[in-house]
Amino acid sequence: MNNIWTLAEQHEGKLKGVSFELLHRGRLLADTLKSKLFSIVIGSGVDDSQLNELIERGADEVIVVKDPALKGFVCETYVKILERLVKEHKPHTILAAATTSGRTLMPYLAIKVNTGLTADCTDLDIEPGTGNLLQTRPAIGGNIIATIKTPDHRPNMATVRPKSMRPLEKDKSRKGTIVNLKLNPADIDGRVTITGYHVETEGFDHIEEADVVIAGGKGLKKGDNFSMLRELADKLDGSVGATRDAVDRGWISYSQQIGLSGKTISPKLYIGVGISGSVQHLAGIKTSETIVSINSDPNAQLHQLADFSIVGDLFEVVPVLTKRLKSMNTESK
Ligand SMILES: Cc1cc2nc3c(=O)[nH]c(=O)nc-3n(C[C@H](O)[C@H](O)[C@H](O)COP(=O)(O)OP(=O)(O)OC[C@H]3O[C@@H](n4cnc5c(N)ncnc54)[C@H](O)[C@@H]3O)c2cc1C
């Protein structure tokens, strides 16, 4: 009854990284409750080595419903499978990623099992004494941080922002169980058939997926100056992001906004250019591996958090960096 479930996400038989991030969240909760952590995998083609990785990264038990009929994500079918499992096993908590599929599936499931759901959580904990899940998320446009609980219903259900926690390191010595369940044909919703899908690449710069993100703020002075960052990003095979201030001024599109009311990123390298480092912006970058700050103000908040700080005028520093990278690329050819 006290078990924690996380919903693994897969696409075309490959587990997405967020499945492992959720296990880290789930592991902390399960350890607090002294209970077990389950990973639920629904789909087709997920091989045994990936299922074992779920155990190596924190799961005690993996429940798998694998069938060619589950190749594409059909919300109604996935919910029917989950509803059946939830009613049978009665988990304490179900966590899913706040992705398109997680955000589609979880409200539907919450209604089916008659419980509440908190979307887009940034923090989770267990309330001492009651065992309620404490679900923390920004509310009222990000102006307050609210902690929400569902005291009268179970399971607790929450979606969690991708990239807001790193996965646990693989531990090959961890032991767990993999339970394969057969798809009940009655669970297939025949009203929806997926005939194919199309990946939109044109015009998109996916900062959430990028290993390197160069972000610009108000210090850039005008939208045209983002071309400097684009040039630097190209040299590092990276993407360009921005603060809300830059987005609100129309210098760059909202899809590139990083922070509390934008995207959470977790690149290997983040370079903040002309960015002060407000708490709302920092909320979106804190799991970046290496943070570099370029700011003329030595007291800028971003410098305090950064692994490397360059105190200087960005209009001098950025061209020098780009030029240096260009010459390094030429030297290495
Ligand atoms: C509800 C709410 C939600 C929000 N959500 C977000 C969010 O998701 N993301 C986000 O980013 N913000 C968000 N904000 C806004 C946030 O509070 C800050 O206003 C914003 O992050 C500041 O952006 P900035 O760093 O570009 O600008 P500023 O704070 O004005 O900083 C500009 C920096 O540029 C430096 N600079 C100026 N000229 C140069 C130069 N020539 N060379 C080098 N450095 C220079 C300055 O020293 C300064 O530090 C939110 C605010 C609210 C109230």
The ligand as an SDF file (V2000), in Angstrom:
LIG
                    3D

 53 58  0  0  0  0  0  0  0  0999 V2000
    6.2520   35.2170  -11.7490 C   0  0  0  0  0  0  0  0  0  0  0  0
    7.5550   35.4470  -12.3880 C   0  0  0  0  0  0  0  0  0  0  0  0
    8.0890   34.4580  -13.2170 C   0  0  0  0  0  0  0  0  0  0  0  0
    9.3170   34.6740  -13.8440 C   0  0  0  0  0  0  0  0  0  0  0  0
    9.8280   33.6840  -14.6280 N   0  0  0  0  0  0  0  0  0  0  0  0
   11.0530   33.8730  -15.1970 C   0  0  0  0  0  0  0  0  0  0  0  0
   11.6400   32.8430  -15.9860 C   0  0  0  0  0  0  0  0  0  0  0  0
   11.0640   31.7880  -16.2620 O   0  0  0  0  0  0  0  0  0  0  0  0
   12.8640   33.0930  -16.4990 N   0  0  0  0  0  0  0  0  0  0  0  0
   13.5630   34.2540  -16.2850 C   0  0  0  0  0  0  0  0  0  0  0  0
   14.6910   34.3900  -16.7880 O   0  0  0  0  0  0  0  0  0  0  0  0
   13.0140   35.2310  -15.5490 N   0  0  0  0  0  0  0  0  0  0  0  0
   11.7750   35.0850  -15.0210 C   0  0  0  0  0  0  0  0  0  0  0  0
   11.2260   36.1040  -14.3140 N   0  0  0  0  0  0  0  0  0  0  0  0
   11.8890   37.4110  -14.3420 C   0  0  0  0  0  0  0  0  0  0  0  0
   13.0280   37.5690  -13.3460 C   0  0  0  0  0  0  0  0  0  0  0  0
   12.5220   37.9750  -12.1010 O   0  0  0  0  0  0  0  0  0  0  0  0
   14.0430   38.6140  -13.8370 C   0  0  0  0  0  0  0  0  0  0  0  0
   13.3780   39.8400  -14.0480 O   0  0  0  0  0  0  0  0  0  0  0  0
   14.7540   38.2340  -15.1270 C   0  0  0  0  0  0  0  0  0  0  0  0
   15.2570   36.9280  -15.0380 O   0  0  0  0  0  0  0  0  0  0  0  0
   15.9100   39.1940  -15.3710 C   0  0  0  0  0  0  0  0  0  0  0  0
   16.4260   38.9840  -16.6470 O   0  0  0  0  0  0  0  0  0  0  0  0
   17.8850   39.4410  -17.0370 P   0  0  0  0  0  0  0  0  0  0  0  0
   18.8920   38.7510  -16.1900 O   0  0  0  0  0  0  0  0  0  0  0  0
   17.9540   39.3000  -18.5100 O   0  0  0  0  0  0  0  0  0  0  0  0
   17.8600   41.0240  -16.7460 O   0  0  0  0  0  0  0  0  0  0  0  0
   18.5330   41.8710  -15.5890 P   0  0  0  0  0  0  0  0  0  0  0  0
   18.1760   41.3550  -14.2600 O   0  0  0  0  0  0  0  0  0  0  0  0
   18.2190   43.2880  -15.8840 O   0  0  0  0  0  0  0  0  0  0  0  0
   20.0980   41.6020  -15.7920 O   0  0  0  0  0  0  0  0  0  0  0  0
   20.8340   42.0900  -16.8710 C   0  0  0  0  0  0  0  0  0  0  0  0
   22.2960   41.8480  -16.5390 C   0  0  0  0  0  0  0  0  0  0  0  0
   23.0740   42.2180  -17.6520 O   0  0  0  0  0  0  0  0  0  0  0  0
   24.3050   42.7480  -17.1680 C   0  0  0  0  0  0  0  0  0  0  0  0
   24.8860   43.5510  -18.2240 N   0  0  0  0  0  0  0  0  0  0  0  0
   24.4170   44.7160  -18.7430 C   0  0  0  0  0  0  0  0  0  0  0  0
   25.2270   45.1470  -19.7310 N   0  0  0  0  0  0  0  0  0  0  0  0
   26.2390   44.2540  -19.8300 C   0  0  0  0  0  0  0  0  0  0  0  0
   27.3910   44.1580  -20.6690 C   0  0  0  0  0  0  0  0  0  0  0  0
   27.6280   45.0450  -21.6250 N   0  0  0  0  0  0  0  0  0  0  0  0
   28.2180   43.1060  -20.4870 N   0  0  0  0  0  0  0  0  0  0  0  0
   27.9890   42.1820  -19.5330 C   0  0  0  0  0  0  0  0  0  0  0  0
   26.9120   42.2230  -18.7280 N   0  0  0  0  0  0  0  0  0  0  0  0
   26.0340   43.2510  -18.8760 C   0  0  0  0  0  0  0  0  0  0  0  0
   23.9200   43.5380  -15.9450 C   0  0  0  0  0  0  0  0  0  0  0  0
   25.0140   43.6970  -15.0700 O   0  0  0  0  0  0  0  0  0  0  0  0
   22.7990   42.6800  -15.3610 C   0  0  0  0  0  0  0  0  0  0  0  0
   23.2970   41.8260  -14.3470 O   0  0  0  0  0  0  0  0  0  0  0  0
   10.0160   35.8920  -13.6540 C   0  0  0  0  0  0  0  0  0  0  0  0
    9.4690   36.8790  -12.8170 C   0  0  0  0  0  0  0  0  0  0  0  0
    8.2580   36.6440  -12.2010 C   0  0  0  0  0  0  0  0  0  0  0  0
    7.7080   37.7020  -11.2920 C   0  0  0  0  0  0  0  0  0  0  0  0
  1  2  1  0
  2  3  1  0
  2 52  2  0
  3  4  2  0
  4  5  1  0
  4 50  1  0
  5  6  2  0
  6  7  1  0
  6 13  1  0
  7  8  2  0
  7  9  1  0
  9 10  1  0
 10 11  2  0
 10 12  1  0
 12 13  2  0
 13 14  1  0
 14 15  1  0
 14 50  1  0
 15 16  1  0
 16 17  1  0
 16 18  1  0
 18 19  1  0
 18 20  1  0
 20 21  1  0
 20 22  1  0
 22 23  1  0
 23 24  1  0
 24 25  2  0
 24 26  1  0
 24 27  1  0
 27 28  1  0
 28 29  2  0
 28 30  1  0
 28 31  1  0
 31 32  1  0
 32 33  1  0
 33 34  1  0
 33 48  1  0
 34 35  1  0
 35 36  1  0
 35 46  1  0
 36 37  1  0
 36 45  1  0
 37 38  2  0
 38 39  1  0
 39 40  1  0
 39 45  2  0
 40 41  1  0
 40 42  2  0
 42 43  1  0
 43 44  2  0
 44 45  1  0
 46 47  1  0
 46 48  1  0
 48 49  1  0
 50 51  2  0
 51 52  1  0
 52 53  1  0
M  END
$$$$
